Each structure stands twice: as C-alpha cells, then as structure tokens.
Amino acid sequence: MTKSPMPTIAGVIDIISGTLALIGFSLFFIFSIAISISVIELDGCDLGVDIASGILFLISSILLIIGILSIYGGIRALRRKNWRWALTGSICALIPNFPLGIVSTILVALSKDDFEMDA
C-alpha cells in the first residue's frame, strides 16, 4: 500500500497556519495590554476603551486556541495518526489562512485511508 503525500502537505499547511494564528494572538494580546495600560495612565474610565480592550483580549484568546489546535492537528497529519485530530487541525487552519485551510482540509479528508486507525 503506497501512501500519498497529501497528509504531509496538509500537516505543513496546518503548522504554518497555526503559527500565523499564534503570531496574531501575540499581536492582539499586546494591543489589548497596551490599551489597558493607556487607560490606567490616563486615570480615566472610558467604557469604549475598556470594551475595545476586552474584545482584543477575546480575539487573542480565540487565536491562541485555534493556533494550538491547528499545530497539533498538523503534527497528527505529519505522523499519519488520528485522522480526526488532523481534520480538526485543518478546519482550525481555515481561520488564520482561509485559502490554505481549504486546501489542507480537502487533503486530509481525501487521505483518510493513509492514517492509522483511531483507537
């Protein structure tokens, strides 16, 4: 039985997309902290700035989770183990990089037979 290169390609795409999500996480997190610090230094309580800081923190938290899941799924795809986690990682790769996430999801879905059976 020959194994196709599709899971390897999908795994690399997932890891790249997960890395992009983690970079986005760090930027949004830094911006949310910067906004919070600027509000503290101004000694003012501006509700709009607090809401903006909270939204940036929420987005950064979501990107952290998506990045971790995408990288973990990419590792599972590279090792050709646990197709479900590989597919989850590919779906998570849709958020930071939609075109590559589509390619990754299709490649993992088509290469289900290349993975070891889930326990």
WORADA-V37393 format. One record per residue. PSI is psi in whole degrees, 0 to 359 (none if undefined). OMEGA is omega in whole degrees, 0 to 359 (* if undefined). BURIAL is # if it has 16 or more other C-alpha atoms within 10 Angstrom, else .. Layout:
# WORADA-V37393
psi/omega/burial
PSI/OMEGA/BURIAL
PSI/OMEGA/BURIAL
This chain:
# WORADA-V37393
psi/omega/burial
120/178/.
140/180/.
138/182/.
161/178/.
1/185/.
316/178/#
327/179/#
315/179/#
315/179/#
321/179/#
318/179/#
317/178/#
317/180/#
318/180/#
320/177/#
315/180/#
321/177/#
322/177/#
319/176/#
320/178/#
321/179/#
326/174/#
317/176/#
320/177/#
311/184/#
321/180/#
312/179/.
322/180/#
316/179/#
318/179/.
320/180/#
322/177/#
319/180/#
319/178/.
318/179/#
319/180/#
320/180/.
327/177/.
319/179/#
319/181/.
331/180/.
351/182/.
32/178/.
156/178/.
88/178/.
114/185/.
324/180/.
320/179/.
321/177/.
319/179/.
317/179/.
318/178/.
318/178/#
319/179/#
317/178/.
321/178/#
321/178/#
315/178/#
319/180/#
323/178/#
318/178/#
317/179/.
326/177/#
313/180/#
315/180/.
318/180/#
316/180/#
315/180/#
321/180/#
317/179/#
317/179/#
317/177/#
324/177/#
321/177/#
318/178/#
322/179/#
319/179/#
323/179/#
353/181/.
41/178/#
146/175/#
81/182/#
325/182/#
317/178/#
324/178/#
319/178/#
321/177/#
316/178/#
323/179/#
321/178/#
321/177/#
333/179/#
347/177/#
328/186/#
305/183/#
334/183/#
88/188/#
310/182/.
315/179/.
328/177/#
322/176/#
313/180/#
315/181/#
315/180/#
318/178/#
316/181/#
318/179/#
319/180/#
321/181/#
339/185/.
29/182/#
324/182/#
341/180/.
349/183/#
151/174/#
153/180/.
139/177/.
142/182/.
none/*/.
